[in-house]
Amino acid sequence: STWQLRIMSVVFGSNANFRRNSSSNALDADLNYQRFLSPFQVVKFTYMFETFFDSDNHDGFIQKGDVVALAEKFRLYRNLKEEDKRHARMLDVLYAFYDCLMEQVKNEQVRSDFAQGFDTWAEALKPHSINSDNISLNQWLNMWGRLCHGAAGISGFPFWVQLLAHIFFDAIDHDSDGQISFEELKRFYSEMIG
């Protein structure tokens, strides 16, 4: 109503735009938070996406099958049996990472400047489906831009990201001595990546 718009214009300024941009150019919105990444970080996260997470079918998206394929690669690399507790921990962490990644992408799609606004409260309160089963490279980089912005170190990241670092460390630390030697790192990249 008019009185609500007047109150909002007093609180937020007369030029405030209360309806989200409904442009269909969502790809540009995905690129928005990449500005918080350095060129090196963009290369690093793109490499991580393409090499580790989009490894099942190399279709340009992260899907559940890609996470399963990564867990299997790690299991085979470490010579773990399927019933090994370390393998179960790795699966738990990778599945949790994927679930949190999907949730992060959903939240960003809802909060994006390009998210569809609603004309009525009834329309806004209806359930709406948001597809995040296919996570694109742009969404991946956008998520990392948001996460890295203002983070001063690993402790500045959500717990689900911190656990991912432990999984990679455990995979590389082939002799499980708590340290990564040059030979272990070299072996990891030559055998896992080729």
N, C-alpha and C positions, 0 to 999 in steps of 0.2 A: 504494500500500500504506500501511498504518498508520504504519510507521516514516518514510516519506517525508513524510507529513502532519505528523508530530511535528517533524521537522527543519525543515520550512517554517514551522511555527507558531513555533518558537524563533527562526528568522531574521527572519521578517516580522511576528511577533505572533500571538497566539492567535485574533484575529478576522479574520485574512487570508482573503479569498475568492479562491480560485485558479481558479475557473471563471468565464468571462466571462458577463455577463448575456445571456441568449438571448432577451430581449424582442424582439418584432417591431416595436417602435416606433423604427425606424432614422431616421425623419425627425427626431425629437428629438435624436439623436446628431449629425445634420448641423448643427443649430443650436448645438451646444456651443461651438465655437471662435469663433463670431461675437461672443462677449462681449469678445474682444480688439480688436474694431473699434469706432471711435467712430461715432456716428450719421451724421456726415458721410461717413466711409469706407463705411458700408453703402449710403448713397445713391449715392456715386460708383461703387462696384463693381457695384451693381445696374444703374446706367445703362450702364456699360461692357458688362455681360453682355447687356442687352436691346438696346442700340443697335448694338453692333459684333459681338458673338459669336453671338447668337441671331437673326441677320439673314436667314438663308436661308428658313426657314419659320415663324419666330416660334411655335414649339411649346413653349417653356419649357425647352428643353434645348440644350446645345452638342453638335453632332455634326460629323463631318468635313466635311459639306456646308456647314456654317456657316463653317468656316475657309476653304474654297475660295471661297465667296461674298465674304468679307471681302477676301481677296487680290485677287479680281477687281475689287471696288470701288476698292481702293487703286490697282490698275494703271490703271483707266480714269480715276480722278481725276488721277493723275500723267501721263497720256498716254504710258504706257510700252507698248512692243511686247512681245509674249509672249516673244520671244527676248532681250530686254534683260537684262543682268546684274543690274541693280537689282531687276527683277521676280523673277528666279531667287533672289536673296538673300532677298527678302521671302517667297517661297514656302517656302524652306528654314527660315527662322526661324518662320513661322507653323505649319508642319507640326511642327517640333520642339517648339514651345510646346504644340500640341495633344497630341502624344505624351507630353510631360512632365506635362501637366495630367491626362491619363488615368491615368498612373502614380501621380501624387499622390493622385488619388481612390481608386484601388485600394488604395494603402498605408493610407489613412485608413479605408477600409472594413474592412480586415483588422485594424487596430489599435483600432478603435472599441470602446467598452465594450459595444456592442450586437452585436458580432461573435459568431457562433455558436462556442461552445467545443466541445471534443472529449472523448469519454469514454476513448478509448484512443490509444496511440501510432500504431497501425496506421491508425486513422481520421484522425489529424492529419497523417500523412505522405502520404496519398493526394492526388493532384492535385485542386484545387478551382477551378472557374471563377468568376471575379468579373467581372460585367458593368460596364464603365465607359464604354460607347459613348455613353450619354446622360448628360451631366453637367448636373445640375439647378442652379437658382439657389442653393439651400441648400448644395449641395456646393461650388459656386463660392465663396460667401461663407465657408464653413467653411475652405476652402483658403487664402483670403486672410487670414483671421483667424490661422491657424497661421503663415503666412509673415510677416505684419506684426508678430506678437508678438515683441518683442525686437529687431526690425530698427531700426537707427539711421539708415538712409538706403538709397539704392539699392544700395550695396555690400553691404548685409546680406541681400540677396535672392539666390536661386540665379541662376546665369548665364542660364538660359533666360528668367527674368523680366526681367533686365536687357536682353537682346536685344529683347524685346517693346517696351520703351520706345524703343529706337533705331528700330524699324520705324515706330512712330507719329510720332516726330520726323521721320524721313525723309519720311513721307507728308505731313506738315503743311508742311515746309520746301520749298515748291513750286519756288522758284528755286535750291535746292541751294547756298545760300551759307553754310550752317552756323548760321544764326540763324533764329528764327521771329519774324516781324514781326506786329504786330497785324492787318494786312490779310491775311496768310497764315492766321492762326488763324481770323479771321472767315470767310474764303473756305472753309476746310476745313469748318467747322461748317455753313455755309449750303449748300454743295454736297454734302457727304457725308451730312449729317443731314437737311437740308431745312428 
